[in-house]
């Protein structure tokens, strides 16, 4: 194991497949004897629910807390997967700056129409009903800033979950090792 884990920092709308793909890729990493960790944004937010809301300042703070956890955990893993919405470029740039060549920005691409139709957590329905007023990427007051130059794009509309997971795993392997142990077509 290298002395510091590579951090794969996800970004994408709620319902774009971040957690689903992270869990599948985690299984592939473990099967290939990588020591990996998932730092899910929802889990971190749940630990701080008394203090973190969904204002820009709170979202930025949540991303900073996740970044600090990544840095703290880097010595213990080969790879850290970070499935978060991470809607603001400034937070992603701050993570890239702190982590340097141990950082990859992964954009989970799915149209607003697709994620609304998936609505895994029922959040878009609540936004439509006026229960949630600051749904990232949906409500006018909570924009999602799409990555300009991500290191890798997972298009969950164009690929099956299985294919998207396998292709992303290949990208991870290429980032973690000199020679990929699997035949990748990416």
VEXRONU-68502 format. One record per atom (N, C-alpha, C): residue number from 1; chain; atom name; x, y, z. Coordinates in Angstrom, 2 decimals, decimal comma. Layout:
REM VEXRONU-68502
(NUM A CA (X Y Z)),
...
***
This chain:
REM VEXRONU-68502
(1 A N (0,85 -1,18 0,00)),
(1 A CA (0,00 0,00 0,00)),
(1 A C (0,89 1,24 0,00)),
(2 A N (0,48 2,22 -0,83)),
(2 A CA (1,23 3,47 -0,84)),
(2 A C (1,02 4,18 0,49)),
(3 A N (1,83 5,20 0,73)),
(3 A CA (1,74 5,85 2,03)),
(3 A C (0,52 6,75 2,17)),
(4 A N (-0,15 7,11 1,07)),
(4 A CA (-1,36 7,93 1,16)),
(4 A C (-2,37 7,45 0,13)),
(5 A N (-3,60 7,38 0,57)),
(5 A CA (-4,68 6,95 -0,32)),
(5 A C (-4,94 8,00 -1,39)),
(6 A N (-5,39 7,51 -2,53)),
(6 A CA (-5,89 8,39 -3,58)),
(6 A C (-7,36 8,65 -3,25)),
(7 A N (-7,77 9,91 -3,31)),
(7 A CA (-9,15 10,31 -3,00)),
(7 A C (-9,90 10,54 -4,30)),
(8 A N (-11,01 9,83 -4,45)),
(8 A CA (-11,89 9,97 -5,62)),
(8 A C (-13,11 10,74 -5,15)),
(9 A N (-13,11 12,04 -5,45)),
(9 A CA (-14,11 12,99 -4,95)),
(9 A C (-15,23 13,10 -5,97)),
(10 A N (-16,38 12,55 -5,63)),
(10 A CA (-17,52 12,53 -6,54)),
(10 A C (-18,23 13,88 -6,52)),
(11 A N (-18,93 14,18 -7,60)),
(11 A CA (-19,79 15,35 -7,67)),
(11 A C (-20,92 15,03 -8,63)),
(12 A N (-22,13 15,32 -8,20)),
(12 A CA (-23,29 15,08 -9,06)),
(12 A C (-24,57 15,31 -8,29)),
(13 A N (-25,64 15,51 -9,01)),
(13 A CA (-26,94 15,75 -8,39)),
(13 A C (-27,38 14,56 -7,55)),
(14 A N (-28,26 14,83 -6,60)),
(14 A CA (-28,87 13,74 -5,84)),
(14 A C (-29,61 12,83 -6,82)),
(15 A N (-29,36 11,54 -6,72)),
(15 A CA (-30,00 10,58 -7,62)),
(15 A C (-29,20 10,27 -8,87)),
(16 A N (-27,98 10,81 -8,96)),
(16 A CA (-27,17 10,55 -10,16)),
(16 A C (-26,41 9,23 -10,09)),
(17 A N (-26,48 8,53 -8,95)),
(17 A CA (-25,86 7,21 -8,85)),
(17 A C (-24,58 7,15 -8,04)),
(18 A N (-24,23 8,21 -7,36)),
(18 A CA (-22,96 8,27 -6,64)),
(18 A C (-22,80 7,17 -5,60)),
(19 A N (-23,75 7,03 -4,71)),
(19 A CA (-23,65 6,03 -3,64)),
(19 A C (-23,79 4,63 -4,19)),
(20 A N (-24,68 4,43 -5,14)),
(20 A CA (-24,87 3,10 -5,76)),
(20 A C (-23,57 2,62 -6,40)),
(21 A N (-22,95 3,48 -7,20)),
(21 A CA (-21,70 3,11 -7,88)),
(21 A C (-20,58 2,95 -6,85)),
(22 A N (-20,51 3,83 -5,85)),
(22 A CA (-19,48 3,71 -4,81)),
(22 A C (-19,54 2,35 -4,14)),
(23 A N (-20,74 1,89 -3,80)),
(23 A CA (-20,88 0,59 -3,13)),
(23 A C (-20,46 -0,56 -4,04)),
(24 A N (-20,81 -0,48 -5,32)),
(24 A CA (-20,41 -1,55 -6,25)),
(24 A C (-18,90 -1,55 -6,47)),
(25 A N (-18,33 -0,36 -6,62)),
(25 A CA (-16,89 -0,25 -6,85)),
(25 A C (-16,14 -0,69 -5,60)),
(26 A N (-16,67 -0,39 -4,43)),
(26 A CA (-16,04 -0,82 -3,18)),
(26 A C (-15,91 -2,35 -3,16)),
(27 A N (-16,95 -3,03 -3,60)),
(27 A CA (-16,92 -4,50 -3,66)),
(27 A C (-15,81 -4,97 -4,61)),
(28 A N (-15,69 -4,33 -5,76)),
(28 A CA (-14,64 -4,69 -6,72)),
(28 A C (-13,25 -4,40 -6,15)),
(29 A N (-13,10 -3,30 -5,45)),
(29 A CA (-11,82 -2,97 -4,83)),
(29 A C (-11,43 -4,02 -3,78)),
(30 A N (-12,37 -4,40 -2,95)),
(30 A CA (-12,08 -5,40 -1,92)),
(30 A C (-11,74 -6,75 -2,55)),
(31 A N (-12,47 -7,13 -3,60)),
(31 A CA (-12,18 -8,39 -4,30)),
(31 A C (-10,78 -8,38 -4,91)),
(32 A N (-10,28 -7,20 -5,22)),
(32 A CA (-8,94 -7,06 -5,81)),
(32 A C (-7,88 -6,71 -4,76)),
(33 A N (-8,25 -6,90 -3,50)),
(33 A CA (-7,34 -6,72 -2,36)),
(33 A C (-6,87 -5,28 -2,14)),
(34 A N (-7,69 -4,33 -2,53)),
(34 A CA (-7,41 -2,95 -2,17)),
(34 A C (-8,07 -2,65 -0,83)),
(35 A N (-7,42 -1,83 -0,06)),
(35 A CA (-7,97 -1,37 1,21)),
(35 A C (-8,62 -0,02 0,92)),
(36 A N (-9,95 0,01 0,94)),
(36 A CA (-10,66 1,22 0,53)),
(36 A C (-11,69 1,64 1,57)),
(37 A N (-12,08 2,90 1,49)),
(37 A CA (-13,03 3,49 2,42)),
(37 A C (-14,02 4,33 1,63)),
(38 A N (-15,29 4,29 2,02)),
(38 A CA (-16,28 5,21 1,50)),
(38 A C (-16,58 6,24 2,59)),
(39 A N (-16,41 7,51 2,24)),
(39 A CA (-16,81 8,61 3,14)),
(39 A C (-18,01 9,28 2,49)),
(40 A N (-19,20 8,81 2,85)),
(40 A CA (-20,43 9,28 2,22)),
(40 A C (-20,86 10,61 2,84)),
(41 A N (-21,18 11,57 2,00)),
(41 A CA (-21,60 12,88 2,46)),
(41 A C (-22,80 12,83 3,37)),
(42 A N (-23,75 11,93 3,07)),
(42 A CA (-24,95 11,81 3,91)),
(42 A C (-24,60 11,36 5,32)),
(43 A N (-23,62 10,45 5,44)),
(43 A CA (-23,21 9,96 6,75)),
(43 A C (-22,54 11,07 7,57)),
(44 A N (-21,67 11,82 6,91)),
(44 A CA (-20,98 12,92 7,61)),
(44 A C (-22,00 13,97 8,05)),
(45 A N (-22,92 14,30 7,15)),
(45 A CA (-23,96 15,28 7,48)),
(45 A C (-24,81 14,79 8,65)),
(46 A N (-25,14 13,50 8,67)),
(46 A CA (-25,97 12,94 9,74)),
(46 A C (-25,30 13,11 11,10)),
(47 A N (-23,98 13,01 11,15)),
(47 A CA (-23,26 13,18 12,41)),
(47 A C (-23,29 14,62 12,91)),
(48 A N (-23,53 15,55 11,98)),
(48 A CA (-23,50 16,97 12,33)),
(48 A C (-24,85 17,63 12,07)),
(49 A N (-25,92 16,85 12,11)),
(49 A CA (-27,23 17,37 11,72)),
(49 A C (-27,73 18,51 12,60)),
(50 A N (-27,24 18,59 13,82)),
(50 A CA (-27,66 19,67 14,70)),
(50 A C (-27,11 21,02 14,24)),
(51 A N (-25,99 20,98 13,53)),
(51 A CA (-25,32 22,23 13,18)),
(51 A C (-25,27 22,51 11,68)),
(52 A N (-25,49 21,51 10,83)),
(52 A CA (-25,34 21,71 9,39)),
(52 A C (-26,68 21,72 8,67)),
(53 A N (-26,94 22,82 7,99)),
(53 A CA (-28,12 22,91 7,14)),
(53 A C (-27,70 22,81 5,69)),
(54 A N (-28,43 23,47 4,81)),
(54 A CA (-28,15 23,40 3,38)),
(54 A C (-27,88 24,77 2,77)),
(55 A N (-27,45 25,72 3,61)),
(55 A CA (-27,02 27,00 3,06)),
(55 A C (-25,68 26,78 2,36)),
(56 A N (-25,26 27,73 1,54)),
(56 A CA (-23,97 27,61 0,87)),
(56 A C (-22,85 27,45 1,90)),
(57 A N (-22,92 28,23 2,99)),
(57 A CA (-21,89 28,15 4,03)),
(57 A C (-21,87 26,77 4,68)),
(58 A N (-23,04 26,20 4,96)),
(58 A CA (-23,11 24,87 5,60)),
(58 A C (-22,65 23,77 4,65)),
(59 A N (-23,00 23,87 3,38)),
(59 A CA (-22,55 22,88 2,40)),
(59 A C (-21,03 22,96 2,26)),
(60 A N (-20,51 24,16 2,21)),
(60 A CA (-19,05 24,34 2,11)),
(60 A C (-18,36 23,78 3,35)),
(61 A N (-18,92 24,02 4,53)),
(61 A CA (-18,36 23,48 5,77)),
(61 A C (-18,42 21,95 5,76)),
(62 A N (-19,53 21,38 5,32)),
(62 A CA (-19,65 19,92 5,23)),
(62 A C (-18,57 19,35 4,32)),
(63 A N (-18,34 19,98 3,18)),
(63 A CA (-17,30 19,52 2,27)),
(63 A C (-15,92 19,64 2,90)),
(64 A N (-15,71 20,71 3,69)),
(64 A CA (-14,42 20,88 4,38)),
(64 A C (-14,23 19,79 5,43)),
(65 A N (-15,29 19,45 6,17)),
(65 A CA (-15,21 18,36 7,15)),
(65 A C (-14,86 17,04 6,47)),
(66 A N (-15,47 16,80 5,32)),
(66 A CA (-15,19 15,57 4,57)),
(66 A C (-13,74 15,57 4,11)),
(67 A N (-13,26 16,70 3,62)),
(67 A CA (-11,86 16,81 3,19)),
(67 A C (-10,93 16,52 4,36)),
(68 A N (-11,21 17,09 5,52)),
(68 A CA (-10,38 16,83 6,71)),
(68 A C (-10,38 15,34 7,07)),
(69 A N (-11,54 14,69 6,96)),
(69 A CA (-11,61 13,24 7,22)),
(69 A C (-10,77 12,47 6,21)),
(70 A N (-10,82 12,88 4,95)),
(70 A CA (-9,99 12,22 3,93)),
(70 A C (-8,52 12,31 4,28)),
(71 A N (-8,08 13,49 4,64)),
(71 A CA (-6,67 13,69 4,99)),
(71 A C (-6,31 12,84 6,20)),
(72 A N (-7,17 12,80 7,20)),
(72 A CA (-6,92 12,00 8,40)),
(72 A C (-6,84 10,51 8,06)),
(73 A N (-7,68 10,04 7,16)),
(73 A CA (-7,75 8,60 6,84)),
(73 A C (-6,79 8,15 5,74)),
(74 A N (-6,15 9,07 5,04)),
(74 A CA (-5,31 8,71 3,91)),
(74 A C (-4,24 7,67 4,23)),
(75 A N (-3,69 7,73 5,41)),
(75 A CA (-2,60 6,81 5,75)),
(75 A C (-3,07 5,36 5,92)),
(76 A N (-4,38 5,17 6,05)),
(76 A CA (-4,92 3,84 6,34)),
(76 A C (-5,46 3,08 5,13)),
(77 A N (-5,49 3,71 3,96)),
(77 A CA (-6,17 3,10 2,81)),
(77 A C (-5,39 3,32 1,51)),
(78 A N (-5,74 2,52 0,50)),
(78 A CA (-5,25 2,75 -0,86)),
(78 A C (-6,13 3,77 -1,58)),
(79 A N (-7,44 3,67 -1,33)),
(79 A CA (-8,40 4,51 -2,04)),
(79 A C (-9,50 4,96 -1,09)),
(80 A N (-9,93 6,20 -1,27)),
(80 A CA (-11,07 6,74 -0,52)),
(80 A C (-12,07 7,24 -1,55)),
(81 A N (-13,28 6,70 -1,48)),
(81 A CA (-14,36 7,12 -2,37)),
(81 A C (-15,24 8,10 -1,60)),
(82 A N (-15,54 9,23 -2,21)),
(82 A CA (-16,27 10,29 -1,53)),
(82 A C (-17,53 10,65 -2,33)),
(83 A N (-18,62 9,89 -2,14)),
(83 A CA (-19,87 10,22 -2,85)),
(83 A C (-20,62 11,36 -2,16)),
(84 A N (-20,42 12,56 -2,69)),
(84 A CA (-21,08 13,76 -2,19)),
(84 A C (-21,62 14,55 -3,38)),
(85 A N (-22,60 15,38 -3,14)),
(85 A CA (-23,09 16,24 -4,23)),
(85 A C (-22,01 17,23 -4,60)),
(86 A N (-21,35 17,81 -3,63)),
(86 A CA (-20,26 18,77 -3,82)),
(86 A C (-20,61 19,77 -4,94)),
(87 A N (-21,62 20,60 -4,70)),
(87 A CA (-22,15 21,43 -5,77)),
(87 A C (-21,31 22,65 -6,15)),
(88 A N (-20,33 23,00 -5,31)),
(88 A CA (-19,60 24,24 -5,56)),
(88 A C (-18,16 23,98 -6,02)),
(89 A N (-17,79 24,63 -7,12)),
(89 A CA (-16,44 24,48 -7,67)),
(89 A C (-15,38 24,82 -6,64)),
(90 A N (-15,63 25,87 -5,84)),
(90 A CA (-14,60 26,31 -4,88)),
(90 A C (-14,26 25,20 -3,88)),
(91 A N (-15,24 24,40 -3,47)),
(91 A CA (-14,97 23,30 -2,54)),
(91 A C (-14,16 22,20 -3,23)),
(92 A N (-14,51 21,91 -4,48)),
(92 A CA (-13,76 20,88 -5,21)),
(92 A C (-12,33 21,33 -5,49)),
(93 A N (-12,17 22,62 -5,82)),
(93 A CA (-10,83 23,15 -6,05)),
(93 A C (-10,00 23,14 -4,77)),
(94 A N (-10,63 23,43 -3,63)),
(94 A CA (-9,93 23,40 -2,34)),
(94 A C (-9,45 21,98 -2,04)),
(95 A N (-10,29 20,99 -2,33)),
(95 A CA (-9,90 19,59 -2,11)),
(95 A C (-8,73 19,22 -3,04)),
(96 A N (-8,83 19,62 -4,30)),
(96 A CA (-7,74 19,33 -5,26)),
(96 A C (-6,44 19,97 -4,78)),
(97 A N (-6,52 21,21 -4,31)),
(97 A CA (-5,32 21,92 -3,87)),
(97 A C (-4,69 21,21 -2,67)),
(98 A N (-5,50 20,80 -1,70)),
(98 A CA (-4,97 20,16 -0,48)),
(98 A C (-4,43 18,76 -0,76)),
(99 A N (-5,09 18,01 -1,66)),
(99 A CA (-4,73 16,61 -1,88)),
(99 A C (-3,75 16,43 -3,04)),
(100 A N (-3,60 17,41 -3,87)),
(100 A CA (-2,63 17,36 -4,97)),
(100 A C (-2,86 16,19 -5,91)),
(101 A N (-1,79 15,46 -6,18)),
(101 A CA (-1,90 14,34 -7,15)),
(101 A C (-2,59 13,11 -6,56)),
(102 A N (-3,05 13,21 -5,33)),
(102 A CA (-3,83 12,12 -4,71)),
(102 A C (-5,32 12,43 -4,77)),
(103 A N (-5,72 13,28 -5,70)),
(103 A CA (-7,11 13,70 -5,84)),
(103 A C (-7,57 13,49 -7,28)),
(104 A N (-8,77 12,93 -7,43)),
(104 A CA (-9,42 12,86 -8,74)),
(104 A C (-10,86 13,31 -8,56)),
(105 A N (-11,28 14,23 -9,41)),
(105 A CA (-12,66 14,72 -9,41)),
(105 A C (-13,47 13,85 -10,37)),
(106 A N (-14,53 13,23 -9,84)),
(106 A CA (-15,36 12,33 -10,61)),
(106 A C (-16,75 12,94 -10,75)),
(107 A N (-17,13 13,23 -11,98)),
(107 A CA (-18,44 13,83 -12,23)),
(107 A C (-19,46 12,76 -12,59)),
(108 A N (-20,54 12,72 -11,83)),
(108 A CA (-21,64 11,79 -12,10)),
(108 A C (-22,68 12,55 -12,91)),
(109 A N (-22,72 12,23 -14,19)),
(109 A CA (-23,56 12,95 -15,13)),
(109 A C (-24,92 12,27 -15,27)),
(110 A N (-25,96 13,04 -15,02)),
(110 A CA (-27,34 12,61 -15,25)),
(110 A C (-28,17 13,88 -15,32)),
(111 A N (-29,08 13,92 -16,27)),
(111 A CA (-29,91 15,12 -16,44)),
(111 A C (-30,84 15,31 -15,24)),
(112 A N (-31,29 16,52 -15,06)),
(112 A CA (-32,24 16,82 -14,01)),
(112 A C (-33,50 15,97 -14,19)),
(113 A N (-33,96 15,81 -15,42)),
(113 A CA (-35,15 15,00 -15,68)),
(113 A C (-34,95 13,56 -15,20)),
(114 A N (-33,76 13,02 -15,44)),
(114 A CA (-33,47 11,64 -15,03)),
(114 A C (-33,45 11,50 -13,51)),
(115 A N (-32,75 12,40 -12,84)),
(115 A CA (-32,66 12,27 -11,37)),
(115 A C (-34,01 12,52 -10,72)),
(116 A N (-34,82 13,41 -11,29)),
(116 A CA (-36,16 13,64 -10,75)),
(116 A C (-37,01 12,38 -10,92)),
(117 A N (-36,85 11,71 -12,06)),
(117 A CA (-37,64 10,48 -12,28)),
(117 A C (-37,17 9,35 -11,38)),
(118 A N (-35,89 9,32 -11,04)),
(118 A CA (-35,37 8,29 -10,13)),
(118 A C (-35,81 8,59 -8,70)),
(119 A N (-35,60 9,80 -8,25)),
(119 A CA (-35,98 10,32 -6,93)),
(119 A C (-35,89 9,27 -5,82)),
(120 A N (-34,73 8,66 -5,71)),
(120 A CA (-34,50 7,56 -4,78)),
(120 A C (-34,87 7,91 -3,34)),
(121 A N (-34,59 9,13 -2,92)),
(121 A CA (-34,81 9,53 -1,52)),
(121 A C (-36,11 10,33 -1,35)),
(122 A N (-36,84 10,57 -2,43)),
(122 A CA (-38,08 11,35 -2,34)),
(122 A C (-37,85 12,84 -2,16)),
(123 A N (-36,63 13,29 -2,40)),
(123 A CA (-36,29 14,70 -2,17)),
(123 A C (-36,89 15,62 -3,23)),
(124 A N (-36,88 15,17 -4,48)),
(124 A CA (-37,43 16,02 -5,54)),
(124 A C (-38,94 16,17 -5,39)),
(125 A N (-39,60 15,12 -4,96)),
(125 A CA (-41,04 15,20 -4,70)),
(125 A C (-41,31 16,23 -3,60)),
(126 A N (-40,49 16,19 -2,55)),
(126 A CA (-40,65 17,17 -1,46)),
(126 A C (-40,37 18,59 -1,96)),
(127 A N (-39,41 18,73 -2,86)),
(127 A CA (-39,13 20,06 -3,43)),
(127 A C (-40,31 20,53 -4,28)),
(128 A N (-40,88 19,62 -5,06)),
(128 A CA (-42,05 19,98 -5,88)),
(128 A C (-43,23 20,39 -5,00)),
(129 A N (-43,35 19,76 -3,84)),
(129 A CA (-44,45 20,06 -2,91)),
(129 A C (-44,18 21,29 -2,05)),
(130 A N (-42,99 21,85 -2,17)),
(130 A CA (-42,64 23,03 -1,38)),
(130 A C (-42,17 22,72 0,02)),
(131 A N (-41,94 21,45 0,32)),
(131 A CA (-41,46 21,05 1,64)),
(131 A C (-39,96 21,36 1,77)),
(132 A N (-39,22 21,11 0,70)),
(132 A CA (-37,80 21,45 0,63)),
(132 A C (-37,68 22,68 -0,29)),
(133 A N (-36,99 23,72 0,21)),
(133 A CA (-36,90 24,97 -0,55)),
(133 A C (-35,53 25,19 -1,17)),
(134 A N (-34,58 24,35 -0,85)),
(134 A CA (-33,23 24,58 -1,33)),
(134 A C (-32,61 23,29 -1,88)),
(135 A N (-33,35 22,61 -2,75)),
(135 A CA (-32,86 21,36 -3,34)),
(135 A C (-31,77 21,68 -4,36)),
(136 A N (-30,58 21,20 -4,10)),
(136 A CA (-29,42 21,52 -4,93)),
(136 A C (-29,67 21,09 -6,38)),
(137 A N (-29,49 22,07 -7,28)),
(137 A CA (-29,63 21,80 -8,70)),
(137 A C (-31,07 21,83 -9,19)),
(138 A N (-32,01 21,95 -8,27)),
(138 A CA (-33,43 21,95 -8,62)),
(138 A C (-34,07 23,29 -8,26)),
(139 A N (-33,84 23,74 -7,06)),
(139 A CA (-34,38 25,02 -6,61)),
(139 A C (-33,49 26,15 -7,13)),
(140 A N (-34,11 27,23 -7,54)),
(140 A CA (-33,36 28,35 -8,09)),
(140 A C (-32,33 28,94 -7,14)),
(141 A N (-32,56 28,83 -5,84)),
(141 A CA (-31,65 29,41 -4,86)),
(141 A C (-30,51 28,48 -4,46)),
(142 A N (-30,47 27,26 -5,04)),
(142 A CA (-29,41 26,30 -4,72)),
(142 A C (-28,84 25,69 -6,00)),
(143 A N (-27,96 26,43 -6,66)),
(143 A CA (-27,42 25,94 -7,94)),
(143 A C (-26,43 24,79 -7,76)),
(144 A N (-26,31 24,00 -8,81)),
(144 A CA (-25,26 22,99 -8,88)),
(144 A C (-24,28 23,46 -9,96)),
(145 A N (-23,03 23,62 -9,58)),
(145 A CA (-22,00 24,06 -10,51)),
(145 A C (-21,29 22,84 -11,09)),
(146 A N (-21,64 22,52 -12,31)),
(146 A CA (-21,09 21,34 -12,99)),
(146 A C (-19,57 21,45 -13,11)),
(147 A N (-18,85 20,36 -12,89)),
(147 A CA (-17,38 20,41 -13,04)),
(147 A C (-17,00 20,79 -14,48)),
(148 A N (-15,98 21,62 -14,60)),
(148 A CA (-15,53 22,05 -15,93)),
(148 A C (-14,58 21,04 -16,56)),
(149 A N (-13,68 20,50 -15,76)),
(149 A CA (-12,67 19,56 -16,25)),
(149 A C (-12,50 18,40 -15,28)),
(150 A N (-13,52 17,56 -15,13)),
(150 A CA (-13,36 16,43 -14,19)),
(150 A C (-12,32 15,45 -14,71)),
(151 A N (-11,75 14,70 -13,78)),
(151 A CA (-10,76 13,70 -14,17)),
(151 A C (-11,42 12,48 -14,80)),
(152 A N (-12,68 12,25 -14,45)),
(152 A CA (-13,41 11,12 -15,00)),
(152 A C (-14,90 11,43 -14,92)),
(153 A N (-15,66 10,97 -15,94)),
(153 A CA (-17,10 11,17 -15,95)),
(153 A C (-17,79 9,81 -15,92)),
(154 A N (-18,72 9,66 -14,99)),
(154 A CA (-19,58 8,47 -14,92)),
(154 A C (-20,95 8,92 -15,44)),
(155 A N (-21,30 8,47 -16,63)),
(155 A CA (-22,58 8,84 -17,23)),
(155 A C (-23,58 7,74 -16,92)),
(156 A N (-24,41 7,98 -15,93)),
(156 A CA (-25,34 6,94 -15,47)),
(156 A C (-26,60 6,87 -16,33)),
(157 A N (-26,70 7,73 -17,32)),
(157 A CA (-27,80 7,63 -18,29)),
(157 A C (-27,39 6,75 -19,47)),
(158 A N (-26,12 6,82 -19,84)),
(158 A CA (-25,64 6,11 -21,04)),
(158 A C (-25,20 4,67 -20,75)),
(159 A N (-24,91 4,36 -19,50)),
(159 A CA (-24,39 3,04 -19,15)),
(159 A C (-25,24 2,40 -18,06)),
(160 A N (-25,24 1,08 -18,06)),
(160 A CA (-25,88 0,36 -16,95)),
(160 A C (-25,04 0,58 -15,70)),
(161 A N (-25,63 0,32 -14,55)),
(161 A CA (-24,89 0,45 -13,29)),
(161 A C (-23,68 -0,48 -13,30)),
(162 A N (-23,89 -1,69 -13,80)),
(162 A CA (-22,80 -2,67 -13,85)),
(162 A C (-21,65 -2,17 -14,72)),
(163 A N (-21,96 -1,71 -15,93)),
(163 A CA (-20,92 -1,24 -16,86)),
(163 A C (-20,25 0,03 -16,30)),
(164 A N (-21,04 0,96 -15,80)),
(164 A CA (-20,47 2,20 -15,24)),
(164 A C (-19,53 1,88 -14,07)),
(165 A N (-19,92 0,92 -13,23)),
(165 A CA (-19,09 0,53 -12,08)),
(165 A C (-17,79 -0,11 -12,55)),
(166 A N (-17,88 -1,01 -13,52)),
(166 A CA (-16,68 -1,68 -14,03)),
(166 A C (-15,72 -0,68 -14,68)),
(167 A N (-16,26 0,24 -15,49)),
(167 A CA (-15,40 1,24 -16,14)),
(167 A C (-14,75 2,17 -15,13)),
(168 A N (-15,52 2,57 -14,13)),
(168 A CA (-14,96 3,45 -13,09)),
(168 A C (-13,89 2,69 -12,29)),
(169 A N (-14,14 1,43 -11,99)),
(169 A CA (-13,14 0,61 -11,30)),
(169 A C (-11,84 0,56 -12,11)),
(170 A N (-11,96 0,42 -13,42)),
(170 A CA (-10,76 0,42 -14,28)),
(170 A C (-9,99 1,73 -14,15)),
(171 A N (-10,71 2,84 -14,13)),
(171 A CA (-10,07 4,15 -13,96)),
(171 A C (-9,34 4,19 -12,61)),
(172 A N (-10,00 3,73 -11,56)),
(172 A CA (-9,39 3,72 -10,23)),
(172 A C (-8,13 2,87 -10,24)),
(173 A N (-8,21 1,69 -10,82)),
(173 A CA (-7,02 0,83 -10,88)),
(173 A C (-5,87 1,50 -11,59)),
(174 A N (-6,16 2,19 -12,68)),
(174 A CA (-5,11 2,89 -13,41)),
(174 A C (-4,48 3,99 -12,55)),
(175 A N (-5,29 4,63 -11,72)),
(175 A CA (-4,77 5,68 -10,85)),
(175 A C (-3,96 5,10 -9,68)),
(176 A N (-4,30 3,90 -9,25)),
(176 A CA (-3,65 3,31 -8,08)),
(176 A C (-2,41 2,49 -8,40)),
(177 A N (-2,30 2,01 -9,62)),
(177 A CA (-1,19 1,12 -9,91)),
(177 A C (-0,52 1,48 -11,22)),
(178 A N (0,72 1,07 -11,32)),
(178 A CA (1,49 1,29 -12,54)),
(178 A C (0,87 0,51 -13,70)),
(179 A N (0,44 -0,68 -13,39)),
(179 A CA (-0,11 -1,56 -14,43)),
(179 A C (-1,45 -2,10 -13,96)),
(180 A N (-2,47 -1,80 -14,70)),
(180 A CA (-3,81 -2,28 -14,35)),
(180 A C (-3,85 -3,79 -14,46)),
(181 A N (-4,51 -4,44 -13,49)),
(181 A CA (-4,61 -5,89 -13,50)),
(181 A C (-5,82 -6,38 -14,28)),
(182 A N (-6,62 -5,46 -14,78)),
(182 A CA (-7,81 -5,86 -15,52)),
(182 A C (-7,77 -5,26 -16,91)),
(183 A N (-8,49 -5,88 -17,82)),
(183 A CA (-8,56 -5,38 -19,19)),
(183 A C (-9,61 -4,28 -19,24)),
(184 A N (-9,15 -3,06 -19,39)),
(184 A CA (-10,07 -1,92 -19,40)),
(184 A C (-10,21 -1,37 -20,80)),
(185 A N (-11,42 -0,99 -21,12)),
(185 A CA (-11,66 -0,42 -22,44)),
(185 A C (-12,01 1,06 -22,34)),
(186 A N (-11,53 1,71 -21,27)),
(186 A CA (-11,85 3,14 -21,11)),
(186 A C (-10,73 3,99 -21,67)),
***
